[in-house]
Amino acid sequence: MSCGFGTVMRLVALKYRFKVAFFLSRKLKRLIKLTTAYKEQIDYRLDDIDSISLAFFLSAMTKAGTLFEPVYTVRGIEKLRSVLSANAGTLMVGVHGQLHGVLVRHLVDSGYTPIVIHAEEKYPVAGTKKKIRAIVPDRHMLLGAQSILKAGHLLMALIDLKKELKGRSIEMQTPAGPVYIATPIFRVASYCNANLLFFRISTMKNEIVISIDSPSSANEATDESYALEFINFLNTNQN
């Protein structure tokens, strides 16, 4: 279904492709709930059917090489620009929401070169034929993250977990059950004196909303305090 949709959408004018995908994502939610992709994503407990359904159609177009122009609003864009203009390593952390690729697209379109933590070494930029560098999660991942931040690059990481890592995660309660926020990446950012940004992505009406903020923690912040601030940010910016 997804492959066929992505190819067929080439028949639609570029300026209408996102609108069509958004419309279909609302009308076909029941069908999306039957897919493996939905069942895997909903287990993370921080995404909703509207976002998962829209991501299904956007991903189908990206995989098929069908271009589209996403419609979105960035809340906190001045803070984003201010931090990224500092010419220092920056860590952006979010959760496993299916629409985070739209933020990657925004960054690339704005002239930045993010590096993402991803299952493959190249990450496809939503709605384009571009791919950016990624680091694959493995036992050396934190060392890789340290090198990237030390070199002054922008790194994006999704840090929610389905299972607890004792001593290395903080529990977050959601209506669907507990979620765990991994803390080690915050220690890496502090060690590298990197800037830190939080992000969350949701849908509202006929567009995507990207929320961005930075922690208020001062020099005495710990991994745990950053994680708690991140959890507060997620609760404040719920779908």
Residue pairs with C-beta under 8 A, 6 or more apart in sequence:
1 60
2 56
2 57
2 59
2 60
2 63
3 60
3 63
3 64
5 24
5 57
5 60
5 61
5 64
6 60
6 61
6 62
6 63
6 64
6 65
6 66
7 64
7 66
9 17
9 20
9 21
9 60
9 61
9 64
9 66
9 68
10 64
10 66
12 20
14 67
14 68
14 69
15 69
17 61
17 66
17 67
17 68
17 69
18 58
18 68
18 69
18 70
18 71
18 127
19 71
19 206
21 54
21 57
21 58
21 61
21 68
22 54
22 71
22 206
24 57
25 32
25 50
25 53
25 54
25 56
25 57
26 50
26 53
28 53
29 49
29 50
29 53
32 38
32 49
32 52
32 53
32 56
33 49
35 56
37 52
37 56
38 49
38 52
38 53
38 56
41 47
41 52
41 96
41 98
42 49
42 52
42 176
43 162
44 95
44 96
44 160
44 162
44 179
45 174
45 176
45 177
45 179
46 95
46 96
46 97
46 160
46 174
46 179
46 234
47 95
47 96
47 97
47 98
47 239
48 202
48 239
50 203
50 239
51 97
51 98
51 99
51 201
51 202
51 203
51 239
52 98
54 98
54 99
54 203
54 208
55 98
55 99
55 101
56 98
58 68
58 70
58 99
58 101
58 102
58 126
58 127
59 98
59 101
59 126
61 67
61 68
61 127
62 101
62 124
62 125
62 126
62 127
62 128
63 124
65 129
67 127
67 128
67 129
68 126
68 127
69 127
70 102
70 105
70 126
70 127
70 208
71 206
71 207
71 208
72 102
72 106
72 207
72 208
72 209
72 210
73 207
73 208
73 209
73 210
74 80
74 106
74 210
74 212
75 209
75 210
75 211
75 212
75 237
76 211
76 212
76 213
77 212
79 197
79 212
79 213
79 214
80 197
80 212
83 90
83 195
83 197
83 214
84 90
84 112
84 154
86 195
87 152
88 152
88 193
88 194
88 195
89 148
89 149
89 150
89 151
89 152
89 153
89 154
89 155
89 189
89 192
89 193
89 194
89 195
90 149
90 153
90 154
90 155
90 194
90 195
90 196
90 197
91 145
91 149
91 155
91 156
91 157
91 185
91 188
91 189
91 194
91 195
91 196
91 197
92 103
92 114
92 154
92 155
92 156
92 157
92 197
92 198
92 199
93 156
93 157
93 158
93 159
93 185
93 196
93 197
93 198
93 199
93 230
94 100
94 103
94 156
94 157
94 158
94 159
94 198
94 199
94 200
94 201
95 158
95 159
95 160
95 179
95 200
95 234
96 158
96 160
97 200
97 201
97 202
99 201
99 202
99 203
99 208
100 156
100 158
100 199
100 201
101 124
101 125
101 126
102 126
102 201
102 208
102 210
103 156
103 199
103 201
103 210
104 114
104 116
104 123
104 125
104 126
104 132
104 156
105 125
105 126
105 127
105 128
106 210
107 114
107 154
108 114
108 125
108 128
108 130
108 132
112 154
113 132
113 133
113 153
113 154
114 132
114 154
114 155
114 156
115 132
115 133
115 134
115 135
115 148
115 153
115 154
115 155
115 156
116 123
116 132
116 133
116 134
116 135
116 155
116 156
116 157
117 134
117 135
117 136
117 137
117 141
117 145
117 155
117 156
117 157
117 158
118 134
118 135
118 136
119 136
119 137
120 134
120 136
121 133
121 134
121 135
121 136
122 131
122 132
122 133
122 134
123 131
123 132
123 133
123 134
124 130
124 131
125 131
125 132
135 141
135 144
135 145
135 148
142 184
142 185
142 188
145 155
145 157
145 185
145 188
146 188
146 191
146 192
148 155
149 155
149 188
149 189
149 192
149 194
150 192
157 185
159 181
159 182
159 185
159 230
160 172
160 179
160 180
160 181
160 182
161 169
161 179
161 180
161 181
161 182
162 179
162 180
163 180
164 171
164 178
164 180
165 180
165 182
168 182
168 183
168 184
169 180
169 181
169 182
169 183
169 227
170 180
170 181
170 183
170 224
170 227
170 228
170 231
171 178
171 179
171 180
171 181
172 178
172 179
172 180
172 181
172 231
172 234
173 179
181 227
181 230
181 231
182 227
183 223
183 224
183 226
183 227
184 223
186 196
186 223
186 226
186 227
187 223
188 194
189 196
190 221
190 223
195 214
196 214
196 215
196 226
197 212
197 213
197 214
198 212
198 213
198 214
198 215
198 229
198 230
198 233
198 234
199 210
199 211
199 212
200 210
200 211
200 233
200 234
200 237
201 208
201 209
201 210
201 211
202 208
202 209
202 211
202 237
202 238
202 239
203 209
203 239
211 233
211 237
213 233
213 237
215 221
215 226
215 229
215 230
216 229
217 225
217 226
217 229
